[in-house]
Amino acid sequence: MASLYDRFVLPKLLKCACSAPPMMKQRAKVVPRAEGRVLELGIGMGLNLALYDPDKVTSVTGVDPAPELRAIAEAAPRDPRLSVKVEEGTAEALPFEDAGFDCVVCTFTLCSVQAPAKALAEARRVLKPGGRFLYCEHGLAPDPGVAKWQRRIEPVWKAIAGGCHLTRPVTTAIEAAGFKVGRRDSMYIPGTPRFAGWNEWGEAAP
């Protein structure tokens, strides 16, 4: 059972952090590229829904294990033409058939899943041949000084930020899962502490 903190405090904290203008700007670099039948891993509060192009997207199916966040996602703003379904599930064990989606979108999710390698393997499984994996994630910084502080802060950070990890690699983990990364960009997100602000985003093929 979720604690009172997870039910009432954490959603407000996540909304404040994840919907900040610099974070939304990063999401907007990835989400509008989605096309066809889309699966969103860790849909959370549905912050990406307003960024999908209904002229290119057939439907969006989002999964998340947290009922509190799913309820927020159900009511999140989006174009009325966009077909959206929000389902209970985890990224590590997706309740969908093989090769059923044209695109998988993953934004600020791999930091908090229980097993990133399993989540990425599942993303590959449900993608159609020729499909696309679009990602925008924060993680391990390339600068040794910043990475040192990430390792120091991470235990406390995980406790207050819903299990969010600071030291997980991003693009290298995606490549290790068998994806072929076609484009990749990175930077520290402006206005964000450097220990939490290293961001990598791009597109990969299964």
N, C-alpha and C positions, 0 to 999 in steps of 0.2 A: 504494500500500500504506500502511496506517495505521502511524504511528510507534509506538514502544513507549509513549510518553506517552499517545497517543490510545487505545491498547489496554488499558493497565493503570492509569494514573494518572487520566486524565480521567473514566472512569466512576465512580470512587470520589469524586472531587471533585464531580461533578454530583449524585450521590446525596446527599451531605452537604448541598449547597446547596438542591437542588430538593425534597427531602423534609423540610426543616425545618418545624416546626409552623406558622409564619406562612404559608409557601408552600402547605402542604396546606390551610390554612383558606381561602385564596383559590381554590384549585382546587375546593373543596367548594361554593363559591358558584355555580359554573357547570356542572360535570359532571353533577350529578344532574338537571338540566333536560333532558338528552338523551332522545330518544324514537325508536322505530322502528329502522331500519337506520342505524347510526352509522359514520362514518369519522373516525378520529382522525389528524390530521396530526402527524408527529414524535412517535410514541408513546413514543420513548425507552425508559426503564426500566419503563414500564407503571405509573407512579405513580397514574394516574387510574383504573385498572381497578377498584380496590376502591370507587370512588365512584359507579359506574353503578348505576342501579336496574334489576334484571333484570325487574321487573314492567312496566317501560315500554320497555325496550330489546330489540329483536329480536336484534340482533347488533352486535358491535363489530369493525371492521376497522381495524387500525393499520398505518401505513407509517413506515419509518425507513430511512435509508441505511446506518446503522452496524450491522454484524453483532454487535458486542459488546453494544450496547444492546438489539438485538432478542432476543438470547438471554436477557437479564435480564427483558425484558418477557414472554417466553413463560412464565417461572416466577413472575411477579409474582402476589401474592394477589388474588383476586377471588371473587365469589359463584360457586359451582359451577354455578349455573343459567345463568350468562352465557356466551353463545357468542362466542368471541374468535378472531380470526385475525390474525397478525402477518406482514406482508409486506415484502419489500425494495422500496424506492421512494423517490422524492423528492417533496416537496410541489409542486415546479415542473413535474413531468411525471407525474401520477398515472396508474397503469395500470388505470383503471376507465372504464366506459361513462358517457356523458352521463346526467344526471338519475337516478342510481342510488341516491342516499342521501337519507334523510329529514333527517339532521342531520350537520353537520361540526363537530367539536370541535377547537379550536386553543388550547393552553395553553403559554405560554412556549416558543414555537416560531418565531414570526416574527422573533425577534431573531437567529436563527442560520441561517435559510435563505439560499441564495445570492441569490435574487431574490424579495423579498416580493410585488411586484406580480404576478409569474407564479404564485406560490403561491396568492394570493387569486383570481386569474382561474380557476385550476384548481378551487378550492373552489366557486366559483359554477357552473362547468361540471357538476360531478358532483352538485350539489344538485337535488332535485326541485322543481318549482314549488310554492311554499308551504313549502319546507324552511327550516331554520334554521341559522345559523352562530353557534356559541357560542364566545366567546373570552375569554381571560384572559392578558394579555401585559404585560411590562415594557418601558419605552422612554423616549423623550425626555421629560424633566420640563418642566413649564410654568414653573418658576422659573428666571430667567436665571442666577442664581448656581450653581444645581445643574447646569443644562445646560452651563455653561462647564466645570465639572469633569468632566462626562461626556465632553465632547470631548477633554479632556486625557488622561483615563484610558483611553479606548476602545482605542487601538492596543495597549497592553499587555494589557488585559482580553481582547481578541479572541484573543491568542496563548495565553493560559492557560485560557480558558473555552470552548474548542471553537468559536471563530468567533462568539461571542455579541457582538452590537452593543448599545451603550448608548443610541445617539442616534436610533434609528428611531422615527418617530411610530407610534401605534397606531390609534386610532379614525379619525383623518383618513385614514390609508392605506386602511383598510377601506372608508370611504365613497368614496374616490377609485377604488376597484376596482369600484364600481357597487352595493355593498350599501346597503341602507336600514337604518340602525341604529335599532332601536326602543327600546332601553334601554341605558344606559351609566353606569357608576359608576367612580370613581377615587380613589386615595389613595396615600400612601407606605406600603409594607408595614412594620409594626412590627418592630423588631429587625433591620432591614436597612439597610446604608449608603444614604443618600439617593441617591447617584449610581447605585445599582443597584436602588433600591426603588420607583421610580414605577410604579404598576400601574393598568391600565385593563381593565375587564371588562364584558361585555354580550352582547347578542343582536342579530343582524342578519338580514335577509331578502335573498335574491338578486334 
